[in-house]
Amino acid sequence: MKLTDEYLEIVSTINNNLYPLLCRLKEKGLIRANHTVTSLHPDYTKFLVKQFETEMSEKDILEDEKTLAYKMIVSLHAMTSALDLVTNYNLSAAIGNYNQE
């Protein structure tokens, strides 16, 4: 499927916001270093959210750190899902999904 200029701009915006978040998650050790923006898929990022919820309930971590890390992982999942929907479906689906997250 060929994307219009409008969709390409949206994809670029999501990628520009996703890349620094991904780098930060790698630095914190919350995601493997070999992941790239293009290797991420919504099913995997949803798994990361669930895995983080389970692991963090078992570890003794400061509440502020836990909250920030959780927000970062949820943001990663939301942006990855939106990117997938924009590139494979349409903008309305992406916005609807983002609002549900």
C-alpha positions as CSV (number, residue, x, y, z in Angstrom):
1,M,0.0,0.0,0.0
2,K,1.4,3.4,-1.0
3,L,0.9,6.1,1.7
4,T,-0.2,9.7,0.8
5,D,2.0,12.6,1.8
6,E,-0.4,13.3,4.8
7,Y,0.1,9.7,6.1
8,L,3.9,9.9,5.4
9,E,4.0,13.0,7.6
10,I,2.1,11.2,10.4
11,V,4.4,8.2,10.1
12,S,7.4,10.5,10.3
13,T,6.1,12.3,13.4
14,I,5.4,9.0,15.2
15,N,8.9,7.7,14.3
16,N,10.5,11.0,15.4
17,N,8.8,10.6,18.8
18,L,9.2,6.8,19.0
19,Y,13.0,6.7,18.4
20,P,14.1,8.7,21.5
21,L,11.7,6.8,23.7
22,L,13.1,3.5,22.4
23,C,16.6,4.7,23.1
24,R,15.7,5.7,26.6
25,L,14.1,2.3,27.3
26,K,17.2,0.6,26.1
27,E,19.4,2.7,28.3
28,K,17.3,1.8,31.3
29,G,17.5,-1.9,30.4
30,L,13.7,-2.1,30.0
31,I,13.9,-3.4,26.4
32,R,16.6,-5.4,24.6
33,A,19.3,-3.4,22.8
34,N,18.7,-5.1,19.5
35,H,15.2,-3.7,19.0
36,T,14.7,-1.0,16.4
37,V,11.6,1.1,15.5
38,T,11.0,-1.2,12.5
39,S,11.3,-4.4,14.5
40,L,8.7,-3.4,17.1
41,H,5.1,-4.8,16.7
42,P,2.0,-4.1,18.7
43,D,1.7,-7.7,20.0
44,Y,5.3,-7.5,21.3
45,T,4.8,-4.1,23.0
46,K,1.6,-5.2,24.6
47,F,3.5,-8.2,25.9
48,L,6.1,-5.8,27.3
49,V,3.4,-3.8,29.1
50,K,2.0,-7.0,30.7
51,Q,5.5,-8.3,31.5
52,F,6.4,-5.0,33.2
53,E,3.3,-5.0,35.3
54,T,4.1,-8.5,36.6
55,E,7.8,-7.9,37.2
56,M,7.3,-4.5,38.9
57,S,4.8,-5.9,41.3
58,E,7.4,-8.3,42.5
59,K,10.4,-5.9,42.7
60,D,11.2,-3.3,45.3
61,I,11.5,-0.1,43.2
62,L,10.8,3.5,44.1
63,E,7.2,4.4,43.2
64,D,8.3,7.4,41.0
65,E,10.7,5.2,39.0
66,K,8.1,2.5,38.5
67,T,5.5,5.1,37.4
68,L,7.9,6.7,34.9
69,A,9.0,3.4,33.5
70,Y,5.4,2.2,33.2
71,K,4.4,5.4,31.3
72,M,7.3,5.0,28.9
73,I,6.4,1.4,28.1
74,V,2.7,2.2,27.7
75,S,3.7,5.1,25.4
76,L,5.9,2.8,23.4
77,H,3.0,0.4,22.9
78,A,0.6,3.2,22.0
79,M,2.9,4.7,19.4
80,T,3.9,1.3,18.0
81,S,0.2,0.4,17.6
82,A,-0.7,3.8,16.1
83,L,2.2,3.4,13.6
84,D,1.0,-0.1,12.6
85,L,-2.6,1.1,12.1
86,V,-1.6,4.2,10.1
87,T,0.7,2.2,7.8
88,N,-1.6,-0.8,7.4
89,Y,-5.1,0.6,7.8
90,N,-6.1,4.3,8.2
91,L,-5.8,7.3,10.4
92,S,-9.2,6.9,12.0
93,A,-8.3,3.5,13.2
94,A,-5.0,4.7,14.6
95,I,-6.7,7.6,16.5
96,G,-9.4,5.3,17.9
97,N,-6.7,2.8,19.1
98,Y,-4.6,5.6,20.7
99,N,-7.7,6.9,22.6
100,Q,-8.3,3.4,23.9
101,E,-4.8,2.9,25.2
